Amino acid sequence: MRRSSAVASILIIAMTIAAPASAATARPKFVLTSTAFGDGGTIPIEYTCRSTGTTPQLAWKRVPSGTKELGLIMEDPDAPSGTFVHWVVAGIKPKPPSIAADADPVGAFVGVNSVGRPGWQPPCPPPGPAHHYVFTLYAVGKKVTLPPGATAATLRTAMKGKILAKAKLVGLFGT
């Protein structure tokens, strides 16, 4: 009798350990989206150097609890000379949960892109295969302060140890 009780207890413990997390304990995933294109989709020409080059609309949901602000870096890891930074923004308020098209977030700090200018640099790859344009949104647990002329590297250093979660959105564009 003792042996079957012990075996039953071991099975119950093993099943508890192996059981998937319930919906109540599972942490919802931080998500970044755009009405302009889906994740892995083609960035419409209006958001590139081949047209008006405006910034796409971005939206997020399920911001982690404790988030004080958001940081955003958009870059092209396929650029011929190495990763090219197109947009650096820090101090984004979590609410409202979006950035309008053709706009920088109100009250946010806009950093310097790889061209050496603050603000958005639209995708403009050389002829060839499509490039991947990676928008990474960081949920930050403490406010960061950046100096004028801050770059993506400066922002990453300032956020180190303060990032609660990341959300990514990848768009493709090529000629």
C-alpha positions as CSV (number, residue, x, y, z in Angstrom):
1,M,0.0,0.0,0.0
2,R,2.8,2.4,0.9
3,R,4.5,1.7,-2.4
4,S,1.4,2.6,-4.5
5,S,0.9,5.8,-2.5
6,A,4.5,6.8,-3.1
7,V,4.3,6.0,-6.8
8,A,1.0,8.0,-7.1
9,S,2.7,11.0,-5.3
10,I,5.6,10.9,-7.6
11,L,3.3,10.8,-10.7
12,I,1.3,13.8,-9.4
13,I,4.5,15.8,-8.8
14,A,5.9,14.9,-12.2
15,M,2.7,15.9,-13.9
16,T,2.6,19.2,-12.0
17,I,6.2,20.0,-13.1
18,A,5.6,19.0,-16.7
19,A,2.2,20.8,-17.0
20,P,2.1,23.9,-19.2
21,A,1.6,27.2,-17.4
22,S,-2.1,28.2,-17.1
23,A,-3.4,31.3,-18.8
24,A,-3.4,33.0,-15.4
25,T,0.3,32.5,-14.9
26,A,1.5,32.8,-18.5
27,R,3.0,36.2,-19.2
28,P,1.4,37.9,-22.2
29,K,3.8,38.7,-25.1
30,F,4.7,42.3,-25.8
31,V,3.8,43.0,-29.4
32,L,4.7,45.6,-32.0
33,T,2.6,46.0,-35.2
34,S,1.9,48.4,-38.0
35,T,-1.1,49.1,-40.2
36,A,1.3,49.7,-43.1
37,F,2.7,46.1,-43.3
38,G,2.6,42.9,-41.4
39,D,5.6,41.2,-39.7
40,G,7.8,39.8,-42.5
41,G,5.7,41.7,-45.1
42,T,6.8,44.2,-47.7
43,I,7.1,47.9,-46.6
44,P,5.0,50.0,-49.0
45,I,6.9,52.3,-51.2
46,E,5.5,55.5,-49.6
47,Y,7.6,54.7,-46.5
48,T,10.9,54.5,-48.5
49,C,13.3,56.8,-50.4
50,R,11.5,55.9,-53.6
51,S,8.5,58.0,-52.5
52,T,7.7,60.4,-49.7
53,G,9.7,58.4,-47.1
54,T,7.3,59.0,-44.2
55,T,7.5,56.9,-41.0
56,P,5.0,54.1,-40.8
57,Q,2.4,53.9,-38.1
58,L,3.4,51.7,-35.2
59,A,1.3,50.3,-32.4
60,W,2.0,48.1,-29.4
61,K,0.1,46.0,-26.9
62,R,0.7,44.1,-23.7
63,V,3.3,46.5,-22.3
64,P,4.9,44.8,-19.3
65,S,3.9,46.0,-15.9
66,G,6.4,48.5,-14.5
67,T,7.3,50.0,-17.9
68,K,8.3,53.7,-17.4
69,E,9.0,54.4,-21.1
70,L,9.7,52.8,-24.4
71,G,12.8,53.0,-26.7
72,L,12.7,52.3,-30.4
73,I,15.5,51.4,-32.8
74,M,14.9,50.6,-36.5
75,E,17.9,49.2,-38.4
76,D,18.9,47.3,-41.6
77,P,21.2,44.5,-40.7
78,D,21.6,43.7,-44.5
79,A,23.3,47.0,-45.4
80,P,26.5,46.4,-47.4
81,S,28.7,48.3,-45.0
82,G,27.2,46.7,-41.8
83,T,24.0,47.4,-39.8
84,F,22.5,50.7,-40.8
85,V,20.5,52.6,-38.2
86,H,17.4,54.4,-39.6
87,W,15.6,55.6,-36.5
88,V,16.4,56.0,-32.8
89,V,13.7,57.2,-30.4
90,A,13.8,57.2,-26.6
91,G,11.4,58.4,-23.8
92,I,8.3,57.2,-25.7
93,K,5.2,57.2,-23.4
94,P,3.6,53.7,-23.2
95,K,0.2,55.4,-23.7
96,P,-1.3,56.1,-26.1
97,P,-0.1,52.8,-27.5
98,S,0.9,54.0,-30.9
99,I,3.0,56.4,-33.1
100,A,1.1,58.0,-36.0
101,A,2.4,57.7,-39.5
102,D,4.8,60.5,-40.5
103,A,5.4,61.6,-36.9
104,D,7.8,61.3,-34.0
105,P,6.2,60.5,-30.6
106,V,5.3,63.7,-28.7
107,G,7.8,64.5,-26.0
108,A,10.2,61.8,-27.0
109,F,14.0,62.1,-27.6
110,V,14.9,61.6,-31.3
111,G,18.4,60.2,-31.7
112,V,20.9,60.3,-34.6
113,N,20.7,57.7,-37.5
114,S,23.6,56.3,-39.5
115,V,23.5,59.3,-41.8
116,G,24.4,61.5,-38.8
117,R,21.1,63.3,-38.6
118,P,18.3,63.1,-36.0
119,G,15.1,61.5,-37.1
120,W,13.9,58.9,-39.6
121,Q,16.0,57.8,-42.5
122,P,13.7,55.9,-44.9
123,P,14.7,52.5,-46.3
124,C,16.8,52.9,-49.5
125,P,18.7,49.7,-50.2
126,P,20.9,49.3,-53.2
127,P,19.7,47.1,-56.1
128,G,19.5,43.5,-55.2
129,P,17.6,41.3,-52.8
130,A,15.2,42.8,-50.3
131,H,16.7,44.0,-47.1
132,H,15.2,43.3,-43.6
133,Y,14.2,46.4,-41.7
134,V,14.0,45.5,-38.0
135,F,11.9,47.8,-35.7
136,T,12.7,46.9,-32.1
137,L,10.6,48.4,-29.3
138,Y,12.0,48.2,-25.8
139,A,9.9,48.3,-22.6
140,V,12.2,50.1,-20.1
141,G,11.6,49.9,-16.3
142,K,13.5,53.2,-15.5
143,K,13.7,56.4,-17.4
144,V,16.9,57.0,-19.5
145,T,18.6,60.3,-20.2
146,L,20.5,60.7,-23.4
147,P,22.8,63.5,-24.5
148,P,22.3,65.4,-27.8
149,G,23.5,63.4,-30.7
150,A,22.8,60.0,-29.1
151,T,23.0,57.0,-31.3
152,A,21.5,53.5,-31.2
153,A,24.6,52.4,-29.3
154,T,24.1,55.2,-26.8
155,L,20.5,54.2,-26.2
156,R,21.4,50.5,-25.8
157,T,24.0,51.4,-23.2
158,A,21.6,53.6,-21.3
159,M,18.9,50.9,-21.3
160,K,21.3,48.1,-20.2
161,G,19.9,46.4,-17.1
162,K,16.5,48.3,-17.4
163,I,14.9,46.4,-20.3
164,L,11.7,44.5,-19.2
165,A,10.8,43.2,-22.7
166,K,11.4,43.6,-26.4
167,A,9.0,43.5,-29.3
168,K,10.1,43.2,-32.9
169,L,8.5,44.0,-36.3
170,V,10.4,43.2,-39.5
171,G,9.5,44.7,-42.9
172,L,11.1,43.9,-46.2
173,F,12.0,46.3,-49.0
174,G,14.2,45.9,-52.1
175,T,14.5,46.9,-55.7
